[in-house]
Amino acid sequence: MKKIEAIIKPFKLDEVKEALQSAGLQGITVTEAKGFGRQKGHTELYRGAEYVVDFLPKVKIEIVLADDAVDNAIEAIRKAAQTGRIGDGKIFVSNVEGAIRIRTGETGADAI
């Protein structure tokens, strides 16, 4: 099993969710996040005062899936989240040692 974590622009969330569903994947967790990479924030003007916005709003998507579904999921996320501009985000893939469904006690691939 693998865990995919994708950091994307918030307005791309619906497109990514639909792309994952079209790829036959379900069960995602979404978290609001803030951060910066190469974008390094920007300056804004509020009531005549200028201030720096260091952390930009992002969305973090997490999905745990079988090894054979990883490539399809990555491609779905990448295509749906891409704008071609800086700050599109990142996708991370890591190994998952185990999974347990609390309700039934199922383990491993049966739990996802």
C-alpha positions in Angstrom: 0.0 0.0 0.0 1.1 3.6 -0.7 0.0 7.0 0.7 -0.2 9.9 -1.7 0.0 13.4 -0.3 -0.6 16.2 -2.7 -0.3 19.9 -2.0 -2.4 21.9 -4.5 -4.0 25.3 -5.1 -7.3 25.5 -3.3 -9.4 26.3 -6.4 -8.2 23.0 -8.0 -9.7 20.8 -5.3 -12.9 20.0 -7.1 -11.1 19.1 -10.4 -8.7 16.8 -8.6 -11.5 15.1 -6.6 -13.4 14.5 -9.9 -10.3 13.2 -11.6 -9.6 10.8 -8.8 -13.3 9.6 -8.8 -13.1 9.1 -12.6 -10.0 7.0 -12.1 -12.0 4.8 -9.8 -10.4 6.0 -6.6 -12.3 6.9 -3.4 -11.6 7.8 0.2 -9.6 11.0 0.3 -8.8 13.3 3.2 -8.6 17.0 2.6 -6.9 19.5 4.9 -6.5 23.2 4.6 -2.8 24.2 4.7 -0.6 27.2 4.4 2.9 27.2 3.0 5.3 28.4 0.4 8.0 27.1 -1.9 9.4 29.0 -4.8 6.5 31.4 -4.7 7.9 32.9 -1.4 4.7 34.7 -0.7 3.8 38.2 -1.9 3.1 41.7 -0.7 -0.5 43.0 -0.2 -2.0 46.4 0.6 -4.6 46.6 3.4 -6.1 49.9 4.5 -3.1 51.8 3.2 -0.6 49.5 5.0 1.7 47.2 3.1 2.3 43.8 4.5 4.0 40.5 3.4 1.9 37.3 3.1 4.5 34.7 3.7 2.3 31.6 3.8 -0.1 31.1 0.9 -3.3 29.1 1.2 -3.0 25.5 -0.1 -5.0 22.3 0.2 -3.4 19.0 1.2 -5.0 15.8 -0.2 -4.2 12.4 1.3 -5.2 9.1 -0.2 -4.1 5.5 0.7 -4.3 3.0 -2.0 -3.1 -0.3 -3.4 0.3 -0.2 -5.1 -1.1 -0.9 -8.6 -3.3 2.2 -8.4 -0.6 4.7 -7.6 0.4 5.6 -11.2 -3.2 6.3 -12.2 -3.8 8.4 -9.1 -0.6 10.5 -9.6 -1.4 11.1 -13.2 -5.0 12.1 -12.4 -3.8 14.5 -9.7 -1.1 16.0 -11.8 -3.3 16.7 -14.8 -6.2 18.1 -12.8 -4.0 20.3 -10.5 -1.7 21.7 -13.2 -2.1 25.3 -14.2 1.4 25.7 -15.6 2.2 28.5 -13.2 4.5 28.6 -10.2 2.9 27.2 -7.0 0.9 24.3 -8.6 2.1 22.1 -5.8 3.8 18.8 -5.1 2.9 15.1 -4.9 4.6 12.9 -2.4 4.4 9.1 -2.3 5.3 7.0 0.7 4.9 3.4 1.9 2.1 2.4 4.3 3.0 -0.4 6.7 -0.6 -1.2 7.6 -4.2 -0.1 7.6 -7.1 -1.1 10.0 -10.8 -0.3 9.5 -12.0 0.7 12.9 -15.6 -0.3 12.3 -15.0 -3.9 11.2 -11.4 -4.6 12.2 -10.4 -5.4 8.6 -6.7 -5.0 7.9 -4.4 -4.4 5.0 -5.9 -3.8 1.5 -9.3 -4.8 2.8 -9.3 -1.8 5.1 -8.8 0.7 2.3 
